[in-house]
Amino acid sequence: FPPVQMDINTAGALGQPPRRGGAAAMLKFGAMVLRLATGRFTGSYRRGPFFDARGEPVAAVQVPPLVEVQAARQAAG
């Protein structure tokens, strides 16, 4: 996991919570929201390694039989 970048809901904390983030954290958060919104409006969020340009899966979908699923669950414990 990445290091802690921002603390929220610190009103009920026992002791003095560390001060992190501030204006830099707000700018990072704003940039993230802007990237998400831009991707959503342009449709670029749909591009990825698992689908081709038409939106079809690159690999064929395989659904295992129920017997195999149950056997795998029992083997996992």
Backbone hydrogen bonds, N-H to C=O, Kabsch-Sander energy under -0.5 kcal/mol:
donor,donor_aa,acceptor,acceptor_aa,energy
13,A,10,T,-1.5
15,G,13,A,-0.7
20,R,18,P,-0.7
22,G,20,R,-1.4
24,A,21,G,-1.0
26,M,22,G,-1.8
27,L,23,A,-2.3
28,K,24,A,-2.3
29,F,25,A,-2.5
30,G,26,M,-2.6
31,A,27,L,-2.5
32,M,28,K,-2.3
33,V,29,F,-2.4
34,L,30,G,-2.3
35,R,31,A,-2.4
36,L,32,M,-2.5
37,A,33,V,-2.6
38,T,34,L,-2.7
39,G,35,R,-2.5
40,R,36,L,-2.0
41,F,37,A,-2.6
42,T,38,T,-2.4
43,G,39,G,-1.4
44,S,39,G,-0.5
45,Y,39,G,-1.3
46,R,43,G,-1.6
47,R,44,S,-1.1
51,F,48,G,-0.8
52,D,56,E,-2.7
55,G,52,D,-1.5
58,V,50,F,-2.5
69,V,65,P,-1.8
70,Q,66,L,-2.6
71,A,67,V,-2.1
72,A,68,E,-2.3
73,R,69,V,-2.2
74,Q,70,Q,-2.2
75,A,71,A,-2.2
76,A,72,A,-1.8
77,G,73,R,-0.9
